Amino acid sequence: MTILDKYILKRYLATFGTMLLLFVPIGIMLNLAEQIGKMIDNEAPLNEILIYYLNFTIYIGSLLFPIFLFLSIIFFTSKLANNTEIVAILSSGVSYNRFLRPYWIGASIIAVMMFFMGMFIVPNASKGYNEFKFEYLKRGNKDRITSNIFNQL
């Protein structure tokens, strides 16, 4: 991997991480503002609320992962084009396919990370998120009635 690859890959992943760090707390604050009254009314313990928001962070992050990925690519590439870095790279003799290699490497890293998150981390977080939601936010009928449950393979 050359200096150019490291530069592009580092900026690409940093932009993606920044998108996550900027937008996930906004989702948490919106959810907190919406649910705080129900949590107080149902006397949810603080440690349960903190675990709920840890699970909610993972849950909402996984839901918004694709849009963050898209926005970070658009933002990062437009910033490169605005600084005429793409023109300089392509003018120096680097082929377009060679220029795209760091994008493919970054996309592969994020895809593998998302695969493992989707298989192991997100289901547990989703379970904890939904249990808290049922326990403290949707009190009313204590019996959970489930019907028409389908598994998608």
N, CA, C and O atoms as a GROMACS GRO file, in nm:
protein
  612
    1MET      N    1   0.085  -0.117   0.000
    1MET     CA    2   0.000   0.000   0.000
    1MET      C    3   0.090   0.124   0.000
    1MET      O    4   0.183   0.136   0.080
    2THR      N    5   0.062   0.213  -0.090
    2THR     CA    6   0.144   0.333  -0.105
    2THR      C    7   0.095   0.444  -0.013
    2THR      O    8  -0.006   0.431   0.056
    3ILE      N    9   0.169   0.552  -0.014
    3ILE     CA   10   0.133   0.669   0.067
    3ILE      C   11  -0.003   0.724   0.024
    3ILE      O   12  -0.083   0.766   0.107
    4LEU      N   13  -0.027   0.722  -0.107
    4LEU     CA   14  -0.155   0.770  -0.160
    4LEU      C   15  -0.270   0.685  -0.108
    4LEU      O   16  -0.374   0.738  -0.068
    5ASP      N   17  -0.253   0.552  -0.109
    5ASP     CA   18  -0.357   0.463  -0.058
    5ASP      C   19  -0.385   0.490   0.089
    5ASP      O   20  -0.501   0.498   0.130
    6LYS      N   21  -0.279   0.503   0.167
    6LYS     CA   22  -0.297   0.529   0.310
    6LYS      C   23  -0.367   0.662   0.335
    6LYS      O   24  -0.453   0.673   0.422
    7TYR      N   25  -0.330   0.763   0.256
    7TYR     CA   26  -0.391   0.895   0.271
    7TYR      C   27  -0.541   0.890   0.240
    7TYR      O   28  -0.622   0.939   0.319
    8ILE      N   29  -0.576   0.831   0.128
    8ILE     CA   30  -0.717   0.825   0.088
    8ILE      C   31  -0.796   0.738   0.186
    8ILE      O   32  -0.906   0.774   0.227
    9LEU      N   33  -0.739   0.622   0.222
    9LEU     CA   34  -0.809   0.531   0.313
    9LEU      C   35  -0.828   0.595   0.451
    9LEU      O   36  -0.935   0.581   0.511
   10LYS      N   37  -0.727   0.663   0.499
   10LYS     CA   38  -0.738   0.729   0.630
   10LYS      C   39  -0.844   0.838   0.628
   10LYS      O   40  -0.924   0.849   0.721
   11ARG      N   41  -0.845   0.917   0.524
   11ARG     CA   42  -0.946   1.024   0.515
   11ARG      C   43  -1.087   0.968   0.499
   11ARG      O   44  -1.183   1.020   0.555
   12TYR      N   45  -1.098   0.861   0.421
   12TYR     CA   46  -1.226   0.794   0.397
   12TYR      C   47  -1.283   0.739   0.527
   12TYR      O   48  -1.399   0.766   0.560
   13LEU      N   49  -1.203   0.663   0.601
   13LEU     CA   50  -1.250   0.604   0.726
   13LEU      C   51  -1.272   0.710   0.834
   13LEU      O   52  -1.362   0.698   0.917
   14ALA      N   53  -1.189   0.815   0.833
   14ALA     CA   54  -1.208   0.924   0.930
   14ALA      C   55  -1.338   0.999   0.904
   14ALA      O   56  -1.409   1.037   0.997
   15THR      N   57  -1.369   1.021   0.778
   15THR     CA   58  -1.495   1.088   0.744
   15THR      C   59  -1.614   1.002   0.786
   15THR      O   60  -1.713   1.054   0.838
   16PHE      N   61  -1.605   0.872   0.763
   16PHE     CA   62  -1.712   0.781   0.803
   16PHE      C   63  -1.728   0.780   0.955
   16PHE      O   64  -1.841   0.786   1.004
   17GLY      N   65  -1.618   0.773   1.028
   17GLY     CA   66  -1.625   0.777   1.174
   17GLY      C   67  -1.682   0.908   1.226
   17GLY      O   68  -1.757   0.910   1.324
   18THR      N   69  -1.645   1.017   1.161
   18THR     CA   70  -1.698   1.147   1.201
   18THR      C   71  -1.849   1.154   1.179
   18THR      O   72  -1.922   1.209   1.261
   19MET      N   73  -1.895   1.098   1.068
   19MET     CA   74  -2.040   1.094   1.042
   19MET      C   75  -2.111   1.018   1.154
   19MET      O   76  -2.215   1.062   1.202
   20LEU      N   77  -2.056   0.904   1.193
   20LEU     CA   78  -2.116   0.826   1.302
   20LEU      C   79  -2.117   0.906   1.432
   20LEU      O   80  -2.219   0.911   1.501
   21LEU      N   81  -2.005   0.969   1.463
   21LEU     CA   82  -1.995   1.044   1.588
   21LEU      C   83  -2.082   1.169   1.590
   21LEU      O   84  -2.117   1.219   1.696
   22LEU      N   85  -2.115   1.221   1.473
   22LEU     CA   86  -2.199   1.341   1.468
   22LEU      C   87  -2.348   1.309   1.472
   22LEU      O   88  -2.425   1.380   1.538
   23PHE      N   89  -2.390   1.203   1.402
   23PHE     CA   90  -2.533   1.182   1.386
   23PHE      C   91  -2.595   1.085   1.487
   23PHE      O   92  -2.713   1.098   1.518
   24VAL      N   93  -2.520   0.991   1.538
   24VAL     CA   94  -2.577   0.897   1.636
   24VAL      C   95  -2.617   0.970   1.765
   24VAL      O   96  -2.726   0.943   1.817
   25PRO      N   97  -2.535   1.061   1.820
   25PRO     CA   98  -2.583   1.134   1.939
   25PRO      C   99  -2.709   1.217   1.915
   25PRO      O  100  -2.789   1.236   2.006
   26ILE      N  101  -2.728   1.264   1.793
   26ILE     CA  102  -2.852   1.336   1.763
   26ILE      C  103  -2.970   1.241   1.773
   26ILE      O  104  -3.074   1.278   1.827
   27GLY      N  105  -2.955   1.119   1.722
   27GLY     CA  106  -3.061   1.019   1.735
   27GLY      C  107  -3.088   0.983   1.879
   27GLY      O  108  -3.203   0.962   1.918
   28ILE      N  109  -2.984   0.975   1.960
   28ILE     CA  110  -3.001   0.945   2.102
   28ILE      C  111  -3.077   1.057   2.170
   28ILE      O  112  -3.168   1.032   2.249
   29MET      N  113  -3.041   1.181   2.141
   29MET     CA  114  -3.109   1.294   2.205
   29MET      C  115  -3.256   1.303   2.163
   29MET      O  116  -3.342   1.335   2.245
   30LEU      N  117  -3.284   1.276   2.037
   30LEU     CA  118  -3.423   1.277   1.993
   30LEU      C  119  -3.504   1.168   2.062
   30LEU      O  120  -3.617   1.191   2.103
   31ASN      N  121  -3.445   1.048   2.074
   31ASN     CA  122  -3.514   0.940   2.142
   31ASN      C  123  -3.533   0.970   2.289
   31ASN      O  124  -3.638   0.942   2.346
   32LEU      N  125  -3.431   1.028   2.351
   32LEU     CA  126  -3.442   1.063   2.493
   32LEU      C  127  -3.551   1.168   2.515
   32LEU      O  128  -3.629   1.158   2.610
   33ALA      N  129  -3.556   1.267   2.428
   33ALA     CA  130  -3.658   1.370   2.442
   33ALA      C  131  -3.798   1.312   2.424
   33ALA      O  132  -3.893   1.358   2.487
   34GLU      N  133  -3.810   1.212   2.339
   34GLU     CA  134  -3.940   1.151   2.315
   34GLU      C  135  -3.982   1.056   2.427
   34GLU      O  136  -4.100   1.048   2.461
   35GLN      N  137  -3.885   0.984   2.484
   35GLN     CA  138  -3.918   0.877   2.579
   35GLN      C  139  -3.900   0.914   2.726
   35GLN      O  140  -3.935   0.833   2.812
   36ILE      N  141  -3.848   1.031   2.759
   36ILE     CA  142  -3.815   1.064   2.897
   36ILE      C  143  -3.938   1.064   2.988
   36ILE      O  144  -3.931   1.023   3.104
   37GLY      N  145  -4.050   1.109   2.936
   37GLY     CA  146  -4.172   1.111   3.016
   37GLY      C  147  -4.219   0.971   3.052
   37GLY      O  148  -4.258   0.946   3.166
   38LYS      N  149  -4.214   0.879   2.958
   38LYS     CA  150  -4.254   0.742   2.984
   38LYS      C  151  -4.159   0.674   3.081
   38LYS      O  152  -4.201   0.596   3.166
   39MET      N  153  -4.030   0.705   3.069
   39MET     CA  154  -3.932   0.645   3.160
   39MET      C  155  -3.955   0.692   3.303
   39MET      O  156  -3.944   0.614   3.398
   40ILE      N  157  -3.985   0.819   3.319
   40ILE     CA  158  -4.011   0.873   3.453
   40ILE      C  159  -4.140   0.816   3.509
   40ILE      O  160  -4.146   0.778   3.625
   41ASP      N  161  -4.245   0.810   3.426
   41ASP     CA  162  -4.374   0.757   3.471
   41ASP      C  163  -4.364   0.611   3.513
   41ASP      O  164  -4.428   0.570   3.610
   42ASN      N  165  -4.288   0.533   3.441
   42ASN     CA  166  -4.276   0.389   3.470
   42ASN      C  167  -4.159   0.358   3.564
   42ASN      O  168  -4.130   0.240   3.588
   43GLU      N  169  -4.093   0.461   3.617
   43GLU     CA  170  -3.987   0.449   3.716
   43GLU      C  171  -3.878   0.351   3.671
   43GLU      O  172  -3.844   0.258   3.743
   44ALA      N  173  -3.826   0.375   3.554
   44ALA     CA  174  -3.717   0.292   3.503
   44ALA      C  175  -3.588   0.325   3.578
   44ALA      O  176  -3.555   0.443   3.594
   45PRO      N  177  -3.515   0.223   3.624
   45PRO     CA  178  -3.389   0.249   3.695
   45PRO      C  179  -3.282   0.306   3.602
   45PRO      O  180  -3.281   0.278   3.482
   46LEU      N  181  -3.192   0.386   3.658
   46LEU     CA  182  -3.091   0.453   3.579
   46LEU      C  183  -2.998   0.355   3.508
   46LEU      O  184  -2.965   0.376   3.391
   47ASN      N  185  -2.958   0.249   3.577
   47ASN     CA  186  -2.867   0.154   3.510
   47ASN      C  187  -2.936   0.085   3.393
   47ASN      O  188  -2.870   0.055   3.293
   48GLU      N  189  -3.065   0.059   3.401
   48GLU     CA  190  -3.141   0.002   3.289
   48GLU      C  191  -3.150   0.101   3.173
   48GLU      O  192  -3.141   0.063   3.056
   49ILE      N  193  -3.166   0.229   3.206
   49ILE     CA  194  -3.172   0.332   3.102
   49ILE      C  195  -3.039   0.343   3.030
   49ILE      O  196  -3.036   0.357   2.908
   50LEU      N  197  -2.928   0.337   3.104
   50LEU     CA  198  -2.796   0.345   3.042
   50LEU      C  199  -2.770   0.225   2.951
   50LEU      O  200  -2.715   0.240   2.842
   51ILE      N  201  -2.809   0.106   2.996
   51ILE     CA  202  -2.794  -0.013   2.912
   51ILE      C  203  -2.884  -0.002   2.789
   51ILE      O  204  -2.846  -0.041   2.679
   52TYR      N  205  -3.005   0.052   2.808
   52TYR     CA  206  -3.096   0.072   2.696
   52TYR      C  207  -3.034   0.164   2.591
   52TYR      O  208  -3.042   0.136   2.472
   53TYR      N  209  -2.971   0.273   2.635
   53TYR     CA  210  -2.913   0.366   2.539
   53TYR      C  211  -2.784   0.312   2.476
   53TYR      O  212  -2.749   0.351   2.364
   54LEU      N  213  -2.714   0.226   2.545
   54LEU     CA  214  -2.602   0.157   2.481
   54LEU      C  215  -2.654   0.067   2.370
   54LEU      O  216  -2.600   0.067   2.259
   55ASN      N  217  -2.758  -0.010   2.399
   55ASN     CA  218  -2.820  -0.095   2.297
   55ASN      C  219  -2.883  -0.013   2.186
   55ASN      O  220  -2.875  -0.050   2.068
   56PHE      N  221  -2.944   0.099   2.221
   56PHE     CA  222  -3.005   0.185   2.122
   56PHE      C  223  -2.900   0.244   2.027
   56PHE      O  224  -2.925   0.258   1.908
   57THR      N  225  -2.783   0.278   2.082
   57THR     CA  226  -2.675   0.333   2.000
   57THR      C  227  -2.632   0.232   1.895
   57THR      O  228  -2.614   0.266   1.778
   58ILE      N  229  -2.615   0.107   1.936
   58ILE     CA  230  -2.576   0.002   1.841
   58ILE      C  231  -2.687  -0.021   1.740
   58ILE      O  232  -2.661  -0.036   1.621
   59TYR      N  233  -2.811  -0.024   1.787
   59TYR     CA  234  -2.926  -0.050   1.702
   59TYR      C  235  -2.943   0.060   1.597
   59TYR      O  236  -2.957   0.031   1.478
   60ILE      N  237  -2.942   0.184   1.639
   60ILE     CA  238  -2.964   0.295   1.546
   60ILE      C  239  -2.842   0.314   1.455
   60ILE      O  240  -2.856   0.352   1.339
   61GLY      N  241  -2.724   0.288   1.508
   61GLY     CA  242  -2.604   0.297   1.425
   61GLY      C  243  -2.607   0.196   1.312
   61GLY      O  244  -2.568   0.227   1.199
   62SER      N  245  -2.652   0.074   1.341
   62SER     CA  246  -2.660  -0.028   1.236
   62SER      C  247  -2.769   0.004   1.134
   62SER      O  248  -2.754  -0.027   1.016
   63LEU      N  249  -2.876   0.066   1.179
   63LEU     CA  250  -2.981   0.106   1.085
   63LEU      C  251  -2.935   0.217   0.990
   63LEU      O  252  -2.968   0.217   0.872
   64LEU      N  253  -2.858   0.309   1.043
   64LEU     CA  254  -2.816   0.425   0.965
   64LEU      C  255  -2.680   0.406   0.900
   64LEU      O  256  -2.631   0.496   0.831
   65PHE      N  257  -2.618   0.290   0.919
   65PHE     CA  258  -2.486   0.262   0.863
   65PHE      C  259  -2.478   0.286   0.712
   65PHE      O  260  -2.385   0.353   0.668
   66PRO      N  261  -2.571   0.234   0.632
   66PRO     CA  262  -2.561   0.254   0.487
   66PRO      C  263  -2.570   0.401   0.445
   66PRO      O  264  -2.498   0.444   0.355
   67ILE      N  265  -2.658   0.477   0.507
   67ILE     CA  266  -2.670   0.617   0.469
   67ILE      C  267  -2.547   0.697   0.512
   67ILE      O  268  -2.505   0.789   0.442
   68PHE      N  269  -2.490   0.661   0.629
   68PHE     CA  270  -2.366   0.726   0.671
   68PHE      C  271  -2.253   0.694   0.575
   68PHE      O  272  -2.171   0.781   0.543
   69LEU      N  273  -2.248   0.572   0.528
   69LEU     CA  274  -2.145   0.531   0.433
   69LEU      C  275  -2.159   0.610   0.303
   69LEU      O  276  -2.060   0.660   0.250
   70PHE      N  277  -2.280   0.621   0.253
   70PHE     CA  278  -2.305   0.697   0.131
   70PHE      C  279  -2.269   0.844   0.147
   70PHE      O  280  -2.201   0.902   0.062
   71LEU      N  281  -2.314   0.904   0.257
   71LEU     CA  282  -2.286   1.046   0.279
   71LEU      C  283  -2.137   1.072   0.298
   71LEU      O  284  -2.085   1.174   0.251
   72SER      N  285  -2.068   0.982   0.365
   72SER     CA  286  -1.925   1.003   0.386
   72SER      C  287  -1.847   0.992   0.254
   72SER      O  288  -1.752   1.067   0.232
   73ILE      N  289  -1.888   0.900   0.167
   73ILE     CA  290  -1.823   0.889   0.036
   73ILE      C  291  -1.846   1.016  -0.045
   73ILE      O  292  -1.752   1.071  -0.104
   74ILE      N  293  -1.967   1.063  -0.048
   74ILE     CA  294  -1.999   1.185  -0.124
   74ILE      C  295  -1.923   1.304  -0.067
   74ILE      O  296  -1.862   1.381  -0.142
   75PHE      N  297  -1.926   1.320   0.064
   75PHE     CA  298  -1.860   1.433   0.128
   75PHE      C  299  -1.709   1.429   0.107
   75PHE      O  300  -1.648   1.529   0.071
   76PHE      N  301  -1.650   1.311   0.129
   76PHE     CA  302  -1.505   1.296   0.118
   76PHE      C  303  -1.458   1.317  -0.027
   76PHE      O  304  -1.360   1.388  -0.050
   77THR      N  305  -1.526   1.257  -0.123
   77THR     CA  306  -1.485   1.269  -0.262
   77THR      C  307  -1.506   1.412  -0.312
   77THR      O  308  -1.422   1.462  -0.388
   78SER      N  309  -1.613   1.476  -0.273
   78SER     CA  310  -1.634   1.615  -0.316
   78SER      C  311  -1.529   1.707  -0.254
   78SER      O  312  -1.488   1.805  -0.316
   79LYS      N  313  -1.486   1.676  -0.132
   79LYS     CA  314  -1.380   1.757  -0.071
   79LYS      C  315  -1.247   1.736  -0.145
   79LYS      O  316  -1.172   1.832  -0.164
   80LEU      N  317  -1.218   1.612  -0.186
   80LEU     CA  318  -1.098   1.587  -0.267
   80LEU      C  319  -1.106   1.663  -0.400
   80LEU      O  320  -1.007   1.722  -0.444
   81ALA      N  321  -1.222   1.660  -0.463
   81ALA     CA  322  -1.238   1.728  -0.592
   81ALA      C  323  -1.230   1.879  -0.574
   81ALA      O  324  -1.174   1.949  -0.659
   82ASN      N  325  -1.285   1.930  -0.465
   82ASN     CA  326  -1.282   2.074  -0.440
   82ASN      C  327  -1.139   2.123  -0.420
   82ASN      O  328  -1.105   2.235  -0.460
   83ASN      N  329  -1.056   2.041  -0.357
   83ASN     CA  330  -0.915   2.077  -0.336
   83ASN      C  331  -0.828   2.039  -0.456
   83ASN      O  332  -0.705   2.047  -0.449
   84THR      N  333  -0.890   1.998  -0.564
   84THR     CA  334  -0.825   1.954  -0.689
   84THR      C  335  -0.721   1.845  -0.667
   84THR      O  336  -0.624   1.834  -0.742
   85GLU      N  337  -0.742   1.765  -0.563
   85GLU     CA  338  -0.651   1.654  -0.538
   85GLU      C  339  -0.673   1.541  -0.639
   85GLU      O  340  -0.577   1.474  -0.679
   86ILE      N  341  -0.795   1.521  -0.681
   86ILE     CA  342  -0.824   1.416  -0.778
   86ILE      C  343  -0.758   1.449  -0.912
   86ILE      O  344  -0.702   1.362  -0.978
   87VAL      N  345  -0.767   1.576  -0.952
   87VAL     CA  346  -0.704   1.618  -1.077
   87VAL      C  347  -0.554   1.595  -1.070
   87VAL      O  348  -0.493   1.548  -1.167
   88ALA      N  349  -0.493   1.628  -0.958
   88ALA     CA  350  -0.349   1.610  -0.943
   88ALA      C  351  -0.310   1.462  -0.946
   88ALA      O  352  -0.209   1.425  -1.006
   89ILE      N  353  -0.389   1.380  -0.883
   89ILE     CA  354  -0.361   1.236  -0.879
   89ILE      C  355  -0.371   1.177  -1.019
   89ILE      O  356  -0.281   1.105  -1.063
   90LEU      N  357  -0.479   1.206  -1.088
   90LEU     CA  358  -0.499   1.150  -1.221
   90LEU      C  359  -0.400   1.210  -1.322
   90LEU      O  360  -0.360   1.142  -1.417
   91SER      N  361  -0.361   1.336  -1.304
   91SER     CA  362  -0.265   1.399  -1.395
   91SER      C  363  -0.124   1.344  -1.377
   91SER      O  364  -0.042   1.351  -1.469
   92SER      N  365  -0.096   1.288  -1.260
   92SER     CA  366   0.038   1.235  -1.236
   92SER      C  367   0.059   1.097  -1.297
   92SER      O  368   0.166   1.039  -1.283
   93GLY      N  369  -0.043   1.045  -1.364
   93GLY     CA  370  -0.029   0.917  -1.434
   93GLY      C  371  -0.093   0.801  -1.363
   93GLY      O  372  -0.085   0.688  -1.412
   94VAL      N  373  -0.156   0.824  -1.251
   94VAL     CA  374  -0.225   0.716  -1.180
   94VAL      C  375  -0.354   0.685  -1.254
   94VAL      O  376  -0.432   0.776  -1.285
   95SER      N  377  -0.377   0.557  -1.282
   95SER     CA  378  -0.500   0.522  -1.354
   95SER      C  379  -0.620   0.536  -1.261
   95SER      O  380  -0.607   0.536  -1.138
   96TYR      N  381  -0.736   0.548  -1.322
   96TYR     CA  382  -0.858   0.565  -1.244
   96TYR      C  383  -0.885   0.442  -1.158
   96TYR      O  384  -0.927   0.454  -1.044
   97ASN      N  385  -0.860   0.322  -1.213
   97ASN     CA  386  -0.879   0.199  -1.135
   97ASN      C  387  -0.783   0.194  -1.016
   97ASN      O  388  -0.821   0.149  -0.908
   98ARG      N  389  -0.662   0.240  -1.036
   98ARG     CA  390  -0.564   0.243  -0.926
   98ARG      C  391  -0.606   0.345  -0.821
   98ARG      O  392  -0.586   0.324  -0.701
   99PHE      N  393  -0.664   0.456  -0.866
   99PHE     CA  394  -0.713   0.559  -0.775
   99PHE      C  395  -0.828   0.505  -0.688
   99PHE      O  396  -0.842   0.545  -0.573
  100LEU      N  397  -0.909   0.414  -0.744
  100LEU     CA  398  -1.023   0.361  -0.670
  100LEU      C  399  -0.988   0.249  -0.573
  100LEU      O  400  -1.072   0.207  -0.494
  101ARG      N  401  -0.863   0.199  -0.578
  101ARG     CA  402  -0.826   0.088  -0.490
  101ARG      C  403  -0.849   0.118  -0.341
  101ARG      O  404  -0.904   0.032  -0.272
  102PRO      N  405  -0.812   0.234  -0.288
  102PRO     CA  406  -0.839   0.261  -0.146
  102PRO      C  407  -0.988   0.263  -0.113
  102PRO      O  408  -1.028   0.228  -0.002
  103TYR      N  409  -1.069   0.304  -0.209
  103TYR     CA  410  -1.214   0.301  -0.186
  103TYR      C  411  -1.261   0.156  -0.170
  103TYR      O  412  -1.342   0.127  -0.082
  104TRP      N  413  -1.210   0.068  -0.254
  104TRP     CA  414  -1.247  -0.074  -0.245
  104TRP      C  415  -1.198  -0.135  -0.114
  104TRP      O  416  -1.269  -0.213  -0.052
  105ILE      N  417  -1.078  -0.100  -0.074
  105ILE     CA  418  -1.024  -0.152   0.053
  105ILE      C  419  -1.108  -0.102   0.170
  105ILE      O  420  -1.143  -0.179   0.259
  106GLY      N  421  -1.140   0.027   0.170
  106GLY     CA  422  -1.223   0.083   0.277
  106GLY      C  423  -1.362   0.023   0.279
  106GLY      O  424  -1.416  -0.006   0.386
  107ALA      N  425  -1.420   0.004   0.161
  107ALA     CA  426  -1.553  -0.056   0.155
  107ALA      C  427  -1.549  -0.200   0.205
  107ALA      O  428  -1.643  -0.246   0.269
  108SER      N  429  -1.441  -0.272   0.176
  108SER     CA  430  -1.428  -0.410   0.223
  108SER      C  431  -1.414  -0.415   0.375
  108SER      O  432  -1.474  -0.500   0.440
  109ILE      N  433  -1.336  -0.324   0.432
  109ILE     CA  434  -1.320  -0.318   0.577
  109ILE      C  435  -1.454  -0.290   0.644
  109ILE      O  436  -1.490  -0.355   0.742
  110ILE      N  437  -1.527  -0.194   0.592
  110ILE     CA  438  -1.656  -0.158   0.650
  110ILE      C  439  -1.758  -0.269   0.630
  110ILE      O  440  -1.840  -0.295   0.719
  111ALA      N  441  -1.755  -0.337   0.515
  111ALA     CA  442  -1.848  -0.446   0.490
  111ALA      C  443  -1.824  -0.563   0.584
  111ALA      O  444  -1.919  -0.622   0.636
  112VAL      N  445  -1.698  -0.598   0.608
  112VAL     CA  446  -1.666  -0.707   0.702
  112VAL      C  447  -1.708  -0.667   0.842
  112VAL      O  448  -1.764  -0.748   0.916
  113MET      N  449  -1.680  -0.542   0.880
  113MET     CA  450  -1.720  -0.495   1.012
  113MET      C  451  -1.871  -0.499   1.029
  113MET      O  452  -1.922  -0.542   1.132
  114MET      N  453  -1.943  -0.455   0.928
  114MET     CA  454  -2.089  -0.455   0.935
  114MET      C  455  -2.145  -0.597   0.935
  114MET      O  456  -2.246  -0.624   1.001
  115PHE      N  457  -2.081  -0.688   0.863
  115PHE     CA  458  -2.125  -0.828   0.863
  115PHE      C  459  -2.116  -0.886   1.003
  115PHE      O  460  -2.211  -0.947   1.052
  116PHE      N  461  -2.000  -0.869   1.068
  116PHE     CA  462  -1.984  -0.924   1.202
  116PHE      C  463  -2.074  -0.854   1.304
  116PHE      O  464  -2.125  -0.917   1.396
  117MET      N  465  -2.092  -0.725   1.287
  117MET     CA  466  -2.186  -0.655   1.375
  117MET      C  467  -2.328  -0.707   1.355
  117MET      O  468  -2.400  -0.731   1.452
  118GLY      N  469  -2.367  -0.724   1.230
  118GLY     CA  470  -2.503  -0.771   1.200
  118GLY      C  471  -2.529  -0.913   1.243
  118GLY      O  472  -2.644  -0.951   1.268
  119MET      N  473  -2.423  -0.994   1.251
  119MET     CA  474  -2.441  -1.134   1.290
  119MET      C  475  -2.432  -1.156   1.441
  119MET      O  476  -2.499  -1.244   1.494
  120PHE      N  477  -2.351  -1.077   1.510
  120PHE     CA  478  -2.324  -1.107   1.650
  120PHE      C  479  -2.362  -0.996   1.748
  120PHE      O  480  -2.417  -1.025   1.854
  121ILE      N  481  -2.336  -0.872   1.715
  121ILE     CA  482  -2.355  -0.763   1.811
  121ILE      C  483  -2.495  -0.704   1.805
  121ILE      O  484  -2.559  -0.686   1.908
  122VAL      N  485  -2.542  -0.675   1.685
  122VAL     CA  486  -2.671  -0.607   1.669
  122VAL      C  487  -2.789  -0.691   1.718
  122VAL      O  488  -2.879  -0.635   1.780
  123PRO      N  489  -2.794  -0.823   1.694
  123PRO     CA  490  -2.909  -0.899   1.747
  123PRO      C  491  -2.920  -0.894   1.899
  123PRO      O  492  -3.031  -0.883   1.952
  124ASN      N  493  -2.809  -0.900   1.970
  124ASN     CA  494  -2.814  -0.890   2.116
  124ASN      C  495  -2.857  -0.751   2.160
  124ASN      O  496  -2.935  -0.736   2.254
  125ALA      N  497  -2.806  -0.649   2.093
  125ALA     CA  498  -2.845  -0.512   2.126
  125ALA      C  499  -2.992  -0.489   2.095
  125ALA      O  500  -3.062  -0.423   2.171
  126SER      N  501  -3.038  -0.544   1.985
  126SER     CA  502  -3.179  -0.529   1.948
  126SER      C  503  -3.270  -0.599   2.049
  126SER      O  504  -3.377  -0.550   2.083
  127LYS      N  505  -3.225  -0.713   2.097
  127LYS     CA  506  -3.302  -0.786   2.198
  127LYS      C  507  -3.313  -0.704   2.326
  127LYS      O  508  -3.422  -0.689   2.382
  128GLY      N  509  -3.200  -0.650   2.374
  128GLY     CA  510  -3.202  -0.567   2.494
  128GLY      C  511  -3.284  -0.440   2.475
  128GLY      O  512  -3.355  -0.397   2.565
  129TYR      N  513  -3.273  -0.381   2.357
  129TYR     CA  514  -3.349  -0.260   2.324
  129TYR      C  515  -3.499  -0.288   2.329
  129TYR      O  516  -3.575  -0.212   2.388
  130ASN      N  517  -3.540  -0.397   2.265
  130ASN     CA  518  -3.683  -0.430   2.261
  130ASN      C  519  -3.737  -0.475   2.397
  130ASN      O  520  -3.852  -0.447   2.429
  131GLU      N  521  -3.655  -0.544   2.476
  131GLU     CA  522  -3.701  -0.584   2.610
  131GLU      C  523  -3.723  -0.463   2.699
  131GLU      O  524  -3.822  -0.458   2.772
  132PHE      N  525  -3.634  -0.366   2.694
  132PHE     CA  526  -3.653  -0.244   2.773
  132PHE      C  527  -3.775  -0.169   2.724
  132PHE      O  528  -3.854  -0.118   2.804
  133LYS      N  529  -3.791  -0.163   2.595
  133LYS     CA  530  -3.906  -0.094   2.536
  133LYS      C  531  -4.037  -0.157   2.583
  133LYS      O  532  -4.132  -0.086   2.618
  134PHE      N  533  -4.041  -0.288   2.584
  134PHE     CA  534  -4.162  -0.358   2.628
  134PHE      C  535  -4.181  -0.343   2.778
  134PHE      O  536  -4.294  -0.326   2.825
  135GLU      N  537  -4.073  -0.349   2.853
  135GLU     CA  538  -4.081  -0.345   3.000
  135GLU      C  539  -4.121  -0.209   3.053
  135GLU      O  540  -4.208  -0.199   3.140
  136TYR      N  541  -4.058  -0.103   3.002
  136TYR     CA  542  -4.076   0.029   3.063
  136TYR      C  543  -4.148   0.131   2.975
  136TYR      O  544  -4.203   0.227   3.028
  137LEU      N  545  -4.150   0.113   2.846
  137LEU     CA  546  -4.207   0.216   2.760
  137LEU      C  547  -4.345   0.180   2.707
  137LEU      O  548  -4.423   0.269   2.675
  138LYS      N  549  -4.375   0.052   2.699
  138LYS     CA  550  -4.504   0.010   2.646
  138LYS      C  551  -4.581  -0.071   2.750
  138LYS      O  552  -4.636  -0.177   2.721
  139ARG      N  553  -4.584  -0.018   2.870
  139ARG     CA  554  -4.661  -0.086   2.973
  139ARG      C  555  -4.807  -0.073   2.942
  139ARG      O  556  -4.851   0.027   2.884
  140GLY      N  557  -4.879  -0.168   2.978
  140GLY     CA  558  -5.022  -0.167   2.950
  140GLY      C  559  -5.070  -0.310   2.954
  140GLY      O  560  -5.124  -0.354   3.055
  141ASN      N  561  -5.050  -0.381   2.847
  141ASN     CA  562  -5.084  -0.522   2.849
  141ASN      C  563  -4.958  -0.600   2.882
  141ASN      O  564  -4.859  -0.594   2.809
  142LYS      N  565  -4.963  -0.674   2.992
  142LYS     CA  566  -4.846  -0.748   3.037
  142LYS      C  567  -4.822  -0.874   2.956
  142LYS      O  568  -4.710  -0.922   2.947
  143ASP      N  569  -4.927  -0.928   2.898
  143ASP     CA  570  -4.911  -1.050   2.820
  143ASP      C  571  -4.871  -1.015   2.678
  143ASP      O  572  -4.936  -0.938   2.609
  144ARG      N  573  -4.763  -1.075   2.639
  144ARG     CA  574  -4.713  -1.053   2.504
  144ARG      C  575  -4.775  -1.157   2.414
  144ARG      O  576  -4.752  -1.276   2.431
  145ILE      N  577  -4.853  -1.112   2.319
  145ILE     CA  578  -4.918  -1.204   2.228
  145ILE      C  579  -4.845  -1.197   2.095
  145ILE      O  580  -4.837  -1.092   2.032
  146THR      N  581  -4.793  -1.311   2.054
  146THR     CA  582  -4.723  -1.315   1.926
  146THR      C  583  -4.793  -1.414   1.836
  146THR      O  584  -4.826  -1.525   1.877
  147SER      N  585  -4.814  -1.372   1.716
  147SER     CA  586  -4.873  -1.461   1.615
  147SER      C  587  -4.817  -1.421   1.481
  147SER      O  588  -4.765  -1.311   1.463
  148ASN      N  589  -4.827  -1.512   1.388
  148ASN     CA  590  -4.776  -1.488   1.252
  148ASN      C  591  -4.628  -1.451   1.254
  148ASN      O  592  -4.586  -1.352   1.194
  149ILE      N  593  -4.550  -1.532   1.323
  149ILE     CA  594  -4.406  -1.510   1.329
  149ILE      C  595  -4.341  -1.587   1.216
  149ILE      O  596  -4.364  -1.707   1.201
  150PHE      N  597  -4.261  -1.518   1.138
  150PHE     CA  598  -4.194  -1.580   1.024
  150PHE      C  599  -4.044  -1.560   1.039
  150PHE      O  600  -3.999  -1.454   1.082
  151ASN      N  601  -3.968  -1.660   1.004
  151ASN     CA  602  -3.822  -1.648   1.002
  151ASN      C  603  -3.776  -1.634   0.859
  151ASN      O  604  -3.818  -1.708   0.771
  152GLN      N  605  -3.691  -1.539   0.838
  152GLN     CA  606  -3.635  -1.519   0.704
  152GLN      C  607  -3.493  -1.572   0.705
  152GLN      O  608  -3.411  -1.532   0.787
  153LEU      N  609  -3.465  -1.662   0.613
  153LEU     CA  610  -3.332  -1.722   0.608
  153LEU      C  611  -3.252  -1.658   0.496
  153LEU      O  612  -3.137  -1.694   0.475
   0.00000   0.00000   0.00000
